[in-house]
Amino acid sequence: MGKRVFKSKVDAWLIIVMVASTLLVAGACFSIDNSELLAYIINIVLVAVMVFVFFAIFNIRYEVSEDTLFVRSFILLSYTIPVADIREIRASSSWLASPAASLDRLEIRYSKRRTILLSPADKQGFIDCLRGINPNIVCKNE
């Protein structure tokens, strides 16, 4: 089996909140009696931060290669999980921080007491891929 890559699902509400909050701050910068130069500088910084955040969100991916699940999130955050260590997969909508850009998540239980929340766009394909490697994975959302 070759490497399979699953992109994270991205919730529309997340994008809307990010864009709306950026526009509100940008508008506030021009409505306050500050210098226009300061407002432009703040808005350039806001746009740079927004591009960085969008890059981070849209580059979350889950790679299944041979016997390993690689979770790639952000620039420095990555996780390596042996598929043989995965014990259980269940549906979740937890708000806990995780490498997932959607609340339509899967909770992956592995090793002894470790868990990670992921949000693959193709949930069933992702589960089938993992179970193809480790048929002992218990799936509680079927």
PyMOL CGO cylinders between C-alpha atoms (Angstrom):
from pymol import cmd
from pymol.cgo import CYLINDER

trace = [
    CYLINDER, 0.00, 0.00, 0.00, 1.29, 3.45, -0.88, 0.3, 1, 1, 1, 1, 1, 1,
    CYLINDER, 1.29, 3.45, -0.88, 0.85, 6.65, 1.05, 0.3, 1, 1, 1, 1, 1, 1,
    CYLINDER, 0.85, 6.65, 1.05, -2.70, 7.99, 1.32, 0.3, 1, 1, 1, 1, 1, 1,
    CYLINDER, -2.70, 7.99, 1.32, -3.29, 11.61, 2.26, 0.3, 1, 1, 1, 1, 1, 1,
    CYLINDER, -3.29, 11.61, 2.26, -6.51, 12.84, 3.86, 0.3, 1, 1, 1, 1, 1, 1,
    CYLINDER, -6.51, 12.84, 3.86, -7.14, 16.58, 4.16, 0.3, 1, 1, 1, 1, 1, 1,
    CYLINDER, -7.14, 16.58, 4.16, -8.87, 18.04, 7.19, 0.3, 1, 1, 1, 1, 1, 1,
    CYLINDER, -8.87, 18.04, 7.19, -12.46, 19.11, 6.83, 0.3, 1, 1, 1, 1, 1, 1,
    CYLINDER, -12.46, 19.11, 6.83, -12.76, 22.89, 7.34, 0.3, 1, 1, 1, 1, 1, 1,
    CYLINDER, -12.76, 22.89, 7.34, -15.94, 24.28, 8.89, 0.3, 1, 1, 1, 1, 1, 1,
    CYLINDER, -15.94, 24.28, 8.89, -17.45, 27.29, 7.10, 0.3, 1, 1, 1, 1, 1, 1,
    CYLINDER, -17.45, 27.29, 7.10, -18.27, 28.99, 10.41, 0.3, 1, 1, 1, 1, 1, 1,
    CYLINDER, -18.27, 28.99, 10.41, -14.56, 29.01, 11.28, 0.3, 1, 1, 1, 1, 1, 1,
    CYLINDER, -14.56, 29.01, 11.28, -13.71, 30.90, 8.09, 0.3, 1, 1, 1, 1, 1, 1,
    CYLINDER, -13.71, 30.90, 8.09, -16.62, 33.31, 8.60, 0.3, 1, 1, 1, 1, 1, 1,
    CYLINDER, -16.62, 33.31, 8.60, -15.55, 34.11, 12.18, 0.3, 1, 1, 1, 1, 1, 1,
    CYLINDER, -15.55, 34.11, 12.18, -11.94, 34.66, 11.13, 0.3, 1, 1, 1, 1, 1, 1,
    CYLINDER, -11.94, 34.66, 11.13, -12.81, 36.96, 8.22, 0.3, 1, 1, 1, 1, 1, 1,
    CYLINDER, -12.81, 36.96, 8.22, -15.46, 38.88, 10.18, 0.3, 1, 1, 1, 1, 1, 1,
    CYLINDER, -15.46, 38.88, 10.18, -13.19, 39.47, 13.17, 0.3, 1, 1, 1, 1, 1, 1,
    CYLINDER, -13.19, 39.47, 13.17, -10.36, 40.64, 10.91, 0.3, 1, 1, 1, 1, 1, 1,
    CYLINDER, -10.36, 40.64, 10.91, -12.68, 43.04, 9.08, 0.3, 1, 1, 1, 1, 1, 1,
    CYLINDER, -12.68, 43.04, 9.08, -14.01, 44.41, 12.37, 0.3, 1, 1, 1, 1, 1, 1,
    CYLINDER, -14.01, 44.41, 12.37, -10.53, 45.10, 13.69, 0.3, 1, 1, 1, 1, 1, 1,
    CYLINDER, -10.53, 45.10, 13.69, -9.46, 46.59, 10.35, 0.3, 1, 1, 1, 1, 1, 1,
    CYLINDER, -9.46, 46.59, 10.35, -12.49, 48.88, 10.29, 0.3, 1, 1, 1, 1, 1, 1,
    CYLINDER, -12.49, 48.88, 10.29, -11.92, 49.93, 13.89, 0.3, 1, 1, 1, 1, 1, 1,
    CYLINDER, -11.92, 49.93, 13.89, -8.34, 50.93, 13.05, 0.3, 1, 1, 1, 1, 1, 1,
    CYLINDER, -8.34, 50.93, 13.05, -9.58, 53.50, 10.52, 0.3, 1, 1, 1, 1, 1, 1,
    CYLINDER, -9.58, 53.50, 10.52, -12.45, 54.79, 12.65, 0.3, 1, 1, 1, 1, 1, 1,
    CYLINDER, -12.45, 54.79, 12.65, -10.28, 55.64, 15.66, 0.3, 1, 1, 1, 1, 1, 1,
    CYLINDER, -10.28, 55.64, 15.66, -8.48, 58.99, 15.61, 0.3, 1, 1, 1, 1, 1, 1,
    CYLINDER, -8.48, 58.99, 15.61, -5.08, 57.41, 15.00, 0.3, 1, 1, 1, 1, 1, 1,
    CYLINDER, -5.08, 57.41, 15.00, -2.76, 58.33, 12.21, 0.3, 1, 1, 1, 1, 1, 1,
    CYLINDER, -2.76, 58.33, 12.21, -3.55, 56.72, 8.88, 0.3, 1, 1, 1, 1, 1, 1,
    CYLINDER, -3.55, 56.72, 8.88, -0.03, 55.32, 8.73, 0.3, 1, 1, 1, 1, 1, 1,
    CYLINDER, -0.03, 55.32, 8.73, -0.59, 53.41, 11.98, 0.3, 1, 1, 1, 1, 1, 1,
    CYLINDER, -0.59, 53.41, 11.98, -3.91, 52.09, 10.67, 0.3, 1, 1, 1, 1, 1, 1,
    CYLINDER, -3.91, 52.09, 10.67, -2.25, 50.88, 7.47, 0.3, 1, 1, 1, 1, 1, 1,
    CYLINDER, -2.25, 50.88, 7.47, 0.55, 49.19, 9.43, 0.3, 1, 1, 1, 1, 1, 1,
    CYLINDER, 0.55, 49.19, 9.43, -1.95, 47.43, 11.70, 0.3, 1, 1, 1, 1, 1, 1,
    CYLINDER, -1.95, 47.43, 11.70, -3.96, 46.29, 8.69, 0.3, 1, 1, 1, 1, 1, 1,
    CYLINDER, -3.96, 46.29, 8.69, -0.86, 44.94, 6.93, 0.3, 1, 1, 1, 1, 1, 1,
    CYLINDER, -0.86, 44.94, 6.93, -0.04, 42.96, 10.07, 0.3, 1, 1, 1, 1, 1, 1,
    CYLINDER, -0.04, 42.96, 10.07, -3.65, 41.71, 10.24, 0.3, 1, 1, 1, 1, 1, 1,
    CYLINDER, -3.65, 41.71, 10.24, -3.54, 40.53, 6.64, 0.3, 1, 1, 1, 1, 1, 1,
    CYLINDER, -3.54, 40.53, 6.64, -0.21, 38.78, 7.23, 0.3, 1, 1, 1, 1, 1, 1,
    CYLINDER, -0.21, 38.78, 7.23, -1.60, 37.01, 10.30, 0.3, 1, 1, 1, 1, 1, 1,
    CYLINDER, -1.60, 37.01, 10.30, -4.77, 36.05, 8.40, 0.3, 1, 1, 1, 1, 1, 1,
    CYLINDER, -4.77, 36.05, 8.40, -2.75, 34.56, 5.52, 0.3, 1, 1, 1, 1, 1, 1,
    CYLINDER, -2.75, 34.56, 5.52, -0.63, 32.62, 8.01, 0.3, 1, 1, 1, 1, 1, 1,
    CYLINDER, -0.63, 32.62, 8.01, -3.71, 31.27, 9.83, 0.3, 1, 1, 1, 1, 1, 1,
    CYLINDER, -3.71, 31.27, 9.83, -5.45, 30.30, 6.57, 0.3, 1, 1, 1, 1, 1, 1,
    CYLINDER, -5.45, 30.30, 6.57, -2.26, 28.54, 5.45, 0.3, 1, 1, 1, 1, 1, 1,
    CYLINDER, -2.26, 28.54, 5.45, -2.15, 26.64, 8.73, 0.3, 1, 1, 1, 1, 1, 1,
    CYLINDER, -2.15, 26.64, 8.73, -5.83, 25.65, 8.60, 0.3, 1, 1, 1, 1, 1, 1,
    CYLINDER, -5.83, 25.65, 8.60, -5.88, 24.52, 4.99, 0.3, 1, 1, 1, 1, 1, 1,
    CYLINDER, -5.88, 24.52, 4.99, -2.67, 22.51, 5.32, 0.3, 1, 1, 1, 1, 1, 1,
    CYLINDER, -2.67, 22.51, 5.32, -3.78, 20.15, 8.09, 0.3, 1, 1, 1, 1, 1, 1,
    CYLINDER, -3.78, 20.15, 8.09, -3.48, 16.65, 6.69, 0.3, 1, 1, 1, 1, 1, 1,
    CYLINDER, -3.48, 16.65, 6.69, -3.38, 13.07, 7.81, 0.3, 1, 1, 1, 1, 1, 1,
    CYLINDER, -3.38, 13.07, 7.81, -1.02, 10.70, 5.97, 0.3, 1, 1, 1, 1, 1, 1,
    CYLINDER, -1.02, 10.70, 5.97, -1.32, 6.93, 6.24, 0.3, 1, 1, 1, 1, 1, 1,
    CYLINDER, -1.32, 6.93, 6.24, 1.81, 5.20, 5.00, 0.3, 1, 1, 1, 1, 1, 1,
    CYLINDER, 1.81, 5.20, 5.00, 2.45, 1.47, 5.34, 0.3, 1, 1, 1, 1, 1, 1,
    CYLINDER, 2.45, 1.47, 5.34, 1.92, 1.06, 9.11, 0.3, 1, 1, 1, 1, 1, 1,
    CYLINDER, 1.92, 1.06, 9.11, 2.03, 4.64, 10.39, 0.3, 1, 1, 1, 1, 1, 1,
    CYLINDER, 2.03, 4.64, 10.39, -0.38, 7.56, 10.71, 0.3, 1, 1, 1, 1, 1, 1,
    CYLINDER, -0.38, 7.56, 10.71, 1.36, 10.92, 10.32, 0.3, 1, 1, 1, 1, 1, 1,
    CYLINDER, 1.36, 10.92, 10.32, -0.61, 13.95, 11.48, 0.3, 1, 1, 1, 1, 1, 1,
    CYLINDER, -0.61, 13.95, 11.48, 0.72, 17.15, 9.91, 0.3, 1, 1, 1, 1, 1, 1,
    CYLINDER, 0.72, 17.15, 9.91, -0.59, 20.31, 11.42, 0.3, 1, 1, 1, 1, 1, 1,
    CYLINDER, -0.59, 20.31, 11.42, 0.71, 23.84, 11.26, 0.3, 1, 1, 1, 1, 1, 1,
    CYLINDER, 0.71, 23.84, 11.26, 4.39, 24.30, 10.57, 0.3, 1, 1, 1, 1, 1, 1,
    CYLINDER, 4.39, 24.30, 10.57, 5.98, 22.65, 13.58, 0.3, 1, 1, 1, 1, 1, 1,
    CYLINDER, 5.98, 22.65, 13.58, 3.25, 20.39, 14.92, 0.3, 1, 1, 1, 1, 1, 1,
    CYLINDER, 3.25, 20.39, 14.92, 3.28, 16.80, 13.78, 0.3, 1, 1, 1, 1, 1, 1,
    CYLINDER, 3.28, 16.80, 13.78, 2.43, 13.47, 15.34, 0.3, 1, 1, 1, 1, 1, 1,
    CYLINDER, 2.43, 13.47, 15.34, 3.49, 9.95, 14.41, 0.3, 1, 1, 1, 1, 1, 1,
    CYLINDER, 3.49, 9.95, 14.41, 1.18, 7.16, 15.50, 0.3, 1, 1, 1, 1, 1, 1,
    CYLINDER, 1.18, 7.16, 15.50, 1.79, 3.48, 14.70, 0.3, 1, 1, 1, 1, 1, 1,
    CYLINDER, 1.79, 3.48, 14.70, -1.46, 2.14, 13.24, 0.3, 1, 1, 1, 1, 1, 1,
    CYLINDER, -1.46, 2.14, 13.24, -0.92, -1.07, 15.24, 0.3, 1, 1, 1, 1, 1, 1,
    CYLINDER, -0.92, -1.07, 15.24, -1.28, 1.04, 18.42, 0.3, 1, 1, 1, 1, 1, 1,
    CYLINDER, -1.28, 1.04, 18.42, -4.72, 2.42, 17.46, 0.3, 1, 1, 1, 1, 1, 1,
    CYLINDER, -4.72, 2.42, 17.46, -7.36, 0.70, 19.55, 0.3, 1, 1, 1, 1, 1, 1,
    CYLINDER, -7.36, 0.70, 19.55, -10.54, 2.66, 18.93, 0.3, 1, 1, 1, 1, 1, 1,
    CYLINDER, -10.54, 2.66, 18.93, -12.11, 5.30, 16.70, 0.3, 1, 1, 1, 1, 1, 1,
    CYLINDER, -12.11, 5.30, 16.70, -15.27, 7.12, 17.69, 0.3, 1, 1, 1, 1, 1, 1,
    CYLINDER, -15.27, 7.12, 17.69, -17.21, 10.16, 16.50, 0.3, 1, 1, 1, 1, 1, 1,
    CYLINDER, -17.21, 10.16, 16.50, -16.65, 13.35, 18.47, 0.3, 1, 1, 1, 1, 1, 1,
    CYLINDER, -16.65, 13.35, 18.47, -17.61, 17.01, 18.41, 0.3, 1, 1, 1, 1, 1, 1,
    CYLINDER, -17.61, 17.01, 18.41, -15.28, 18.06, 21.21, 0.3, 1, 1, 1, 1, 1, 1,
    CYLINDER, -15.28, 18.06, 21.21, -14.07, 21.68, 21.30, 0.3, 1, 1, 1, 1, 1, 1,
    CYLINDER, -14.07, 21.68, 21.30, -10.67, 20.63, 22.68, 0.3, 1, 1, 1, 1, 1, 1,
    CYLINDER, -10.67, 20.63, 22.68, -7.67, 21.97, 20.80, 0.3, 1, 1, 1, 1, 1, 1,
    CYLINDER, -7.67, 21.97, 20.80, -6.49, 19.53, 18.17, 0.3, 1, 1, 1, 1, 1, 1,
    CYLINDER, -6.49, 19.53, 18.17, -5.10, 19.28, 14.65, 0.3, 1, 1, 1, 1, 1, 1,
    CYLINDER, -5.10, 19.28, 14.65, -8.61, 19.56, 13.20, 0.3, 1, 1, 1, 1, 1, 1,
    CYLINDER, -8.61, 19.56, 13.20, -10.35, 22.47, 11.45, 0.3, 1, 1, 1, 1, 1, 1,
    CYLINDER, -10.35, 22.47, 11.45, -13.86, 21.13, 12.00, 0.3, 1, 1, 1, 1, 1, 1,
    CYLINDER, -13.86, 21.13, 12.00, -15.98, 20.01, 14.92, 0.3, 1, 1, 1, 1, 1, 1,
    CYLINDER, -15.98, 20.01, 14.92, -17.03, 16.96, 12.88, 0.3, 1, 1, 1, 1, 1, 1,
    CYLINDER, -17.03, 16.96, 12.88, -14.22, 14.91, 14.38, 0.3, 1, 1, 1, 1, 1, 1,
    CYLINDER, -14.22, 14.91, 14.38, -12.93, 11.46, 15.07, 0.3, 1, 1, 1, 1, 1, 1,
    CYLINDER, -12.93, 11.46, 15.07, -11.40, 10.62, 18.41, 0.3, 1, 1, 1, 1, 1, 1,
    CYLINDER, -11.40, 10.62, 18.41, -8.50, 8.21, 17.90, 0.3, 1, 1, 1, 1, 1, 1,
    CYLINDER, -8.50, 8.21, 17.90, -7.50, 6.20, 20.99, 0.3, 1, 1, 1, 1, 1, 1,
    CYLINDER, -7.50, 6.20, 20.99, -4.05, 4.68, 20.79, 0.3, 1, 1, 1, 1, 1, 1,
    CYLINDER, -4.05, 4.68, 20.79, -1.26, 3.33, 22.97, 0.3, 1, 1, 1, 1, 1, 1,
    CYLINDER, -1.26, 3.33, 22.97, -2.27, 3.10, 26.60, 0.3, 1, 1, 1, 1, 1, 1,
    CYLINDER, -2.27, 3.10, 26.60, -4.32, 6.21, 27.33, 0.3, 1, 1, 1, 1, 1, 1,
    CYLINDER, -4.32, 6.21, 27.33, -3.49, 8.59, 24.52, 0.3, 1, 1, 1, 1, 1, 1,
    CYLINDER, -3.49, 8.59, 24.52, -6.07, 10.23, 22.28, 0.3, 1, 1, 1, 1, 1, 1,
    CYLINDER, -6.07, 10.23, 22.28, -6.04, 12.67, 19.39, 0.3, 1, 1, 1, 1, 1, 1,
    CYLINDER, -6.04, 12.67, 19.39, -8.92, 14.44, 17.68, 0.3, 1, 1, 1, 1, 1, 1,
    CYLINDER, -8.92, 14.44, 17.68, -8.85, 14.58, 13.87, 0.3, 1, 1, 1, 1, 1, 1,
    CYLINDER, -8.85, 14.58, 13.87, -11.32, 15.82, 11.25, 0.3, 1, 1, 1, 1, 1, 1,
    CYLINDER, -11.32, 15.82, 11.25, -10.67, 14.10, 7.92, 0.3, 1, 1, 1, 1, 1, 1,
    CYLINDER, -10.67, 14.10, 7.92, -12.97, 15.31, 5.15, 0.3, 1, 1, 1, 1, 1, 1,
    CYLINDER, -12.97, 15.31, 5.15, -13.40, 11.69, 4.03, 0.3, 1, 1, 1, 1, 1, 1,
    CYLINDER, -13.40, 11.69, 4.03, -14.08, 10.13, 7.42, 0.3, 1, 1, 1, 1, 1, 1,
    CYLINDER, -14.08, 10.13, 7.42, -15.17, 6.72, 6.15, 0.3, 1, 1, 1, 1, 1, 1,
    CYLINDER, -15.17, 6.72, 6.15, -12.27, 6.46, 3.72, 0.3, 1, 1, 1, 1, 1, 1,
    CYLINDER, -12.27, 6.46, 3.72, -9.89, 7.39, 6.54, 0.3, 1, 1, 1, 1, 1, 1,
    CYLINDER, -9.89, 7.39, 6.54, -11.38, 4.76, 8.88, 0.3, 1, 1, 1, 1, 1, 1,
    CYLINDER, -11.38, 4.76, 8.88, -11.35, 2.11, 6.14, 0.3, 1, 1, 1, 1, 1, 1,
    CYLINDER, -11.35, 2.11, 6.14, -7.71, 2.88, 5.38, 0.3, 1, 1, 1, 1, 1, 1,
    CYLINDER, -7.71, 2.88, 5.38, -6.67, 2.49, 9.03, 0.3, 1, 1, 1, 1, 1, 1,
    CYLINDER, -6.67, 2.49, 9.03, -8.76, -0.67, 9.47, 0.3, 1, 1, 1, 1, 1, 1,
    CYLINDER, -8.76, -0.67, 9.47, -7.21, -2.09, 6.31, 0.3, 1, 1, 1, 1, 1, 1,
    CYLINDER, -7.21, -2.09, 6.31, -3.88, -1.99, 8.12, 0.3, 1, 1, 1, 1, 1, 1,
    CYLINDER, -3.88, -1.99, 8.12, -5.17, -2.86, 11.60, 0.3, 1, 1, 1, 1, 1, 1,
    CYLINDER, -5.17, -2.86, 11.60, -8.47, -4.80, 11.46, 0.3, 1, 1, 1, 1, 1, 1,
    CYLINDER, -8.47, -4.80, 11.46, -8.55, -4.90, 15.29, 0.3, 1, 1, 1, 1, 1, 1,
    CYLINDER, -8.55, -4.90, 15.29, -9.52, -1.21, 15.51, 0.3, 1, 1, 1, 1, 1, 1,
    CYLINDER, -9.52, -1.21, 15.51, -12.92, -0.89, 17.17, 0.3, 1, 1, 1, 1, 1, 1,
    CYLINDER, -12.92, -0.89, 17.17, -15.08, 1.72, 15.45, 0.3, 1, 1, 1, 1, 1, 1,
    CYLINDER, -15.08, 1.72, 15.45, -17.84, 3.14, 17.66, 0.3, 1, 1, 1, 1, 1, 1,
    CYLINDER, -17.84, 3.14, 17.66, -19.50, 5.44, 15.11, 0.3, 1, 1, 1, 1, 1, 1,
    CYLINDER, -19.50, 5.44, 15.11, -20.79, 2.73, 12.74, 0.3, 1, 1, 1, 1, 1, 1,
]
cmd.load_cgo(trace, "trace")
